[in-house]
Amino acid sequence: MDALELLVNRRSASRLAEPAPAGEHLENILRAGMRAPDHGTLQPWQFFLIEGEGRERFSQTLESAALVAGFDEKAQEKSRTSPFRAPLIIAVVAKCEANHKVPEWEQLLSAGCAVMAMQMAAQAQGFNGIWRTGPLTDSPVVREAFECGTTDKIVGFIYLGTPQLKASTTVSVPDTAPFVRYF
């Protein structure tokens, strides 16, 4: 699949199974994230790989966060089971420098671009995934688990694996007119 076709037909996949990207495939995904637009060459991100036993630790973290947040039993269960939706999760944290010439919002966007680049690299190699956040992204319990400082933000969790459902290779072409203005 060429790059333009990949970009204009990108689709998330939420039903993911083994195998997960590993070895050279995973390294390509991480390198793609490192090539995100980055004003000031700050590399304002950190990637946490969650796989194997790490998914169990992440499950416990989310369950604890849900309890602290006062979620009902159903939401606690959903929090506990969510790490098992995919064989690999990459948590992306924007490691923002306060009082830098590059504003924090721009550093945050750069980390978001890293997520998009990693998703595209996964899909280009035959894998897929979905970018998730949720109400626990800002939880003090979750932030502590991912070593967030006061200016850091968890940008999201990229769930990656092999898609279980065959998705259409093309999507309907969106009408760009309502989104474009000339200045």
URURUR-V171032 format. One record per helix or strand. SS is the DSSP state (hx for helix, st for strand). FROM is the first residue (numbers start at 0). TO is the last residue. Records with the same first field share a line. If there is no record, write none. Layout:
BEGIN
SS = FROM-TO + FROM-TO
END
This chain:
BEGIN
hx = 2-7 + 22-33 + 38-40 + 52-68 + 72-84 + 103-123 + 139-144 + 176-178
st = 15-16 + 44-50 + 87-93 + 127-131 + 152-162
END
